[in-house]
Amino acid sequence: MCIQLPVKFAVVGCGHIGKRHALMITNNPHSKLVALCDVKPKDELAIDDFDVPFFSSIDALLSSDIVMDVICIATPNGLHEEHAVKSIISGHHVVIEKPMALTKAGCENIIAAASNYQQQVFCVMQNRYSPPAAWLKDLLQQKVLGNIFMVQINCYWNRDEKYYIPSNWHGTKTSDGGPLFTQFSHYIDQLYWLFGDIHHIKTKFANFNHEHLTEFEDSGIITFDLLNGGIGSIHYSTSVWNANLETSITVIAENGSVKIGGQYMNRVLECAVKNYTMPVLPKGNPPNDYGTYKGSAANHHYVFENVIDVLQSNGTITTNALEGMKVVGMIEEMYRQRK
């Protein structure tokens, strides 16, 4: 599968996340940004720092004579399936921002296309690279905590009328899908990646102050059983006043308790584990040459390093299509249990 370096990327969708992709690609010595694409006019997108051809539709991009190895899909959630399938059929690997699609069936369509056309699918779940998350993963794999009794995830963020403006795609069921897809799918992924599958899901949703802004809830409580043993819950809201408050995961286990918190689960807040000394974890921010992003954005450069490693050296995809589909399926089931 070895692709000649630098690996050539195009980015479809030039919003905040798409520009982040473009920056990570541009600043990696083994990758090259060759095109950008967005339905908005170029002069409205603040992308002058990227001196590459610009296209106003994905069809125009795919029919051009530009050589591309990988296409990054950073468009609204509801377009991920369509844009990924088109890119794969045209002979390109894809990097898909979260969520992979808005339905499990949509994910299956992407996987079928990738299989038929022998292309790779990379799902962006950069929080797996966070040092606290990697540390907790190792604790669990080494069974340091023993049996898991309880897992609780809290996600309390602010999303107001400045975010849900009428001309934006945020806030609709067809383009956005809801906060579990748009704001908190990273933490559903963390739940699955760390603890495995869940069942016996029960949910309760409310819309406290977004009734005229969104077509879905702004807050929810989800309870479940861990398939591997133990119980869990997710409490989330986008109705926090003024600013993001917390994102955390607390683990109560046979041999101790652990809590990771901070705005993006980027700090270890508590480690009380029997016969265990907490190590010094590496810093989560990227080297300076990858840009100035902080928090969850600090780990995006690892995603592209992984893409290059897979395409150059047959490495293992950090978040493959089956895992991306599993996260979407879990969220779909949570919404199916709506009360």
C-alpha positions in Angstrom: 0.0 0.0 0.0 3.0 2.2 0.2 2.2 5.7 -1.1 5.0 8.0 -2.2 5.8 10.8 0.3 4.6 13.3 0.9 1.0 12.0 1.3 -1.3 14.3 -0.6 -4.4 15.5 1.2 -7.5 17.5 0.2 -9.8 18.9 2.8 -13.6 19.1 2.2 -15.2 21.6 4.6 -13.3 24.7 5.6 -14.9 25.5 8.9 -13.0 25.5 12.2 -12.2 21.8 12.1 -11.4 21.7 8.4 -8.8 24.5 8.9 -7.4 22.6 11.8 -6.9 19.6 9.4 -5.3 21.8 6.8 -2.9 23.2 9.4 -1.9 19.8 10.7 -1.3 18.6 7.1 0.7 21.7 6.1 3.0 21.5 9.1 3.7 17.8 8.9 6.9 17.2 6.7 5.5 14.0 5.4 2.2 15.3 4.1 1.1 17.9 1.6 -2.1 19.9 1.3 -3.1 20.0 -2.4 -6.7 21.3 -2.4 -9.5 22.8 -0.3 -13.3 22.6 -0.9 -16.3 24.4 0.6 -19.7 25.5 -0.5 -19.1 29.0 0.9 -17.2 31.5 -1.2 -13.5 31.4 -0.6 -13.3 35.1 0.6 -15.7 34.2 3.5 -13.5 31.4 4.9 -10.3 32.9 6.1 -8.1 30.4 4.3 -5.6 32.7 2.6 -2.8 31.1 4.6 -3.3 27.9 2.5 -2.0 28.5 -1.0 -3.8 25.6 -2.8 -6.6 25.3 -5.4 -10.1 25.9 -4.0 -13.3 24.1 -5.2 -16.9 25.1 -4.4 -18.2 21.5 -4.5 -16.9 18.0 -3.8 -18.0 16.9 -7.3 -15.8 19.6 -8.9 -12.9 18.6 -6.7 -13.2 14.9 -7.5 -13.5 15.6 -11.3 -10.4 17.8 -11.3 -6.9 16.6 -12.4 -5.4 17.2 -9.0 -3.6 14.1 -7.6 -4.9 13.3 -4.1 -4.2 10.3 -1.9 -6.5 11.1 1.0 -9.6 13.3 1.4 -10.5 14.7 4.8 -14.3 15.0 5.4 -14.9 17.9 7.7 -18.4 18.9 6.4 -21.6 19.0 8.5 -22.4 15.6 10.2 -25.3 14.8 7.9 -23.0 15.0 4.8 -20.2 12.7 6.1 -21.7 9.5 4.5 -22.3 11.1 1.1 -19.0 12.8 0.9 -17.0 9.8 2.2 -18.7 7.4 -0.3 -18.1 9.7 -3.2 -14.4 10.1 -2.2 -13.9 6.4 -1.8 -15.6 5.5 -5.1 -13.3 8.0 -6.9 -10.3 6.1 -5.6 -9.3 8.0 -2.4 -8.7 7.0 1.2 -10.8 9.1 3.6 -10.3 10.7 7.0 -13.8 11.3 8.5 -14.4 13.8 11.4 -16.6 12.6 14.1 -19.2 11.3 13.9 -18.5 8.8 11.0 -22.2 9.3 10.0 -25.5 10.0 11.6 -26.7 6.4 11.3 -25.2 2.9 11.6 -26.6 2.2 8.2 -24.7 5.2 6.8 -21.5 3.8 8.4 -22.2 0.4 6.8 -22.5 2.1 3.4 -19.0 3.7 3.9 -17.5 0.4 5.0 -19.0 -1.4 2.0 -17.6 1.2 -0.4 -14.2 1.0 1.2 -14.2 -2.7 0.9 -15.3 -2.7 -2.7 -12.8 -0.1 -3.8 -10.0 -1.1 -1.5 -9.6 2.2 0.3 -8.8 2.9 4.0 -11.2 4.8 6.4 -9.8 6.7 9.3 -12.2 8.0 11.9 -11.1 11.1 13.9 -11.1 10.4 17.6 -8.0 12.3 18.7 -8.8 12.2 22.4 -7.5 8.6 22.4 -4.0 10.2 22.2 -4.6 12.3 25.3 -1.9 11.3 27.9 -4.5 10.8 30.7 -6.7 8.7 28.4 -3.7 6.6 27.3 -2.7 6.2 31.0 -6.2 5.0 32.0 -6.3 2.6 29.1 -3.0 1.1 30.3 -4.3 0.8 33.9 -7.3 -1.1 32.6 -5.3 -3.3 30.3 -2.9 -4.2 33.1 -6.0 -4.8 35.4 -4.4 -2.5 38.0 -7.9 -1.3 39.0 -9.3 -4.9 39.3 -13.1 -5.3 38.7 -14.8 -2.1 37.5 -17.8 -1.2 39.7 -19.0 2.1 38.3 -18.1 4.6 35.5 -19.6 8.1 35.3 -19.0 10.6 32.5 -20.0 14.3 32.9 -20.0 16.7 30.0 -21.3 20.1 30.8 -20.7 22.7 28.0 -22.0 26.0 26.8 -23.7 26.3 23.4 -25.9 29.4 23.0 -27.4 31.6 20.2 -24.0 32.6 19.0 -23.4 29.0 18.2 -26.8 28.0 16.9 -27.2 30.9 14.4 -30.0 30.3 11.8 -27.7 30.3 8.8 -25.5 27.5 10.4 -26.0 23.8 10.1 -25.8 23.4 13.9 -29.1 22.6 15.5 -30.9 20.5 12.9 -31.6 16.8 13.2 -30.6 16.1 9.6 -27.3 18.1 9.6 -26.2 18.1 13.2 -28.0 15.1 14.8 -27.8 16.3 18.4 -25.2 16.9 21.1 -24.3 13.2 21.5 -23.1 13.3 17.9 -21.7 16.8 17.7 -20.4 17.8 21.1 -20.0 14.5 23.0 -19.3 11.7 20.6 -15.6 11.8 21.6 -16.6 10.8 25.1 -18.9 8.0 23.9 -15.8 6.8 22.0 -13.8 7.0 25.2 -16.4 4.9 27.0 -16.3 2.2 24.3 -12.5 2.3 23.9 -11.8 2.1 27.6 -14.6 -0.2 28.9 -16.1 -2.0 25.9 -19.7 -2.4 24.9 -22.7 -1.4 26.9 -26.3 -2.7 27.2 -29.5 -2.2 29.1 -29.5 1.5 28.1 -32.0 3.9 29.7 -32.2 7.6 28.8 -34.0 10.8 29.8 -33.6 14.0 27.8 -34.7 17.6 28.3 -34.5 20.9 26.4 -34.1 23.6 29.0 -33.1 26.7 27.1 -32.6 25.8 23.4 -36.3 25.3 22.4 -36.1 28.1 19.8 -32.5 27.2 18.7 -32.4 23.4 18.1 -34.6 20.5 17.0 -33.3 18.3 19.8 -32.4 18.2 23.5 -29.8 20.2 25.2 -29.4 17.9 28.2 -29.6 14.3 29.1 -29.0 11.5 31.6 -28.1 8.0 30.3 -27.6 4.9 32.4 -26.3 1.5 31.3 -24.6 -1.7 32.3 -21.1 -2.4 31.1 -21.0 -5.7 29.2 -17.8 -6.6 30.9 -19.2 -5.9 34.4 -20.2 -2.8 36.3 -22.7 0.0 35.8 -22.4 3.5 34.3 -24.0 6.8 33.5 -23.5 9.8 31.3 -24.7 13.2 32.4 -24.5 15.9 29.7 -25.7 19.4 28.9 -25.1 22.3 26.5 -27.1 24.6 28.6 -24.3 25.7 30.9 -24.3 29.5 31.3 -21.5 31.5 29.7 -18.7 28.9 29.2 -17.8 25.2 29.2 -17.8 23.9 32.8 -16.5 20.3 32.9 -15.8 17.1 31.0 -14.8 14.2 33.3 -14.8 10.5 33.7 -14.8 8.9 37.2 -14.0 5.2 37.7 -14.9 3.4 40.9 -13.2 0.0 41.0 -12.1 -2.9 43.2 -8.6 -1.5 43.8 -9.3 2.2 43.9 -10.7 5.3 42.2 -9.6 7.5 39.3 -11.0 10.7 37.9 -9.9 12.5 34.8 -11.2 16.0 34.2 -10.5 19.4 32.8 -12.5 20.9 29.9 -11.4 18.0 27.5 -10.6 15.2 30.0 -7.0 16.4 29.8 -6.0 16.3 33.5 -5.8 13.6 36.1 -7.8 14.9 39.0 -7.7 11.9 41.3 -5.7 8.7 41.5 -6.2 6.7 44.7 -5.2 3.1 43.8 -3.9 0.4 46.1 -0.2 -0.3 45.9 0.2 2.1 42.9 2.2 5.3 42.4 0.9 7.8 39.9 3.6 8.3 37.1 4.4 11.7 35.6 2.5 11.9 32.4 3.8 13.6 29.2 2.3 17.0 28.3 -0.7 16.8 25.9 0.1 19.9 23.8 1.7 19.3 20.4 5.2 20.5 19.4 5.2 24.2 18.4 5.5 23.4 14.7 2.0 21.9 14.7 0.2 25.1 15.6 -1.2 26.6 18.7 -4.3 24.5 19.4 -5.0 23.4 22.9 -7.3 21.0 24.7 -8.7 18.2 22.6 -7.3 19.9 19.5 -3.8 19.3 20.8 -3.9 15.7 19.7 -5.1 16.2 16.1 -1.6 16.0 14.7 -1.4 12.4 15.9 -4.3 11.5 13.6 -2.4 12.5 10.6 0.8 10.8 11.8 -1.3 7.6 12.0 -2.7 8.1 8.5 0.8 8.5 7.1 2.1 5.5 9.1 -0.7 3.2 7.8 -0.3 4.3 4.2 3.5 4.1 4.3 4.2 1.2 6.7 1.0 -0.8 7.0 0.5 0.4 10.6 -2.7 0.0 12.6 -5.5 2.5 12.2 -6.0 4.2 15.6 -9.8 4.4 15.1 -11.0 2.2 12.3 -14.3 2.2 10.5 -15.8 -0.6 12.6 -15.0 1.4 15.8 -16.4 4.5 14.2 -19.6 2.7 13.3 -19.8 1.2 16.9 -19.8 4.7 18.4 -22.5 5.8 16.0 -24.5 2.7 16.8 -24.3 3.4 20.6 -25.5 6.9 20.1 -28.3 5.8 17.8 -29.4 3.3 20.5 -29.3 6.0 23.2 -31.6 8.2 21.1 -33.8 5.2 20.3 -34.5 4.9 24.0 -35.7 8.5 24.2 -38.3 9.3 26.8 
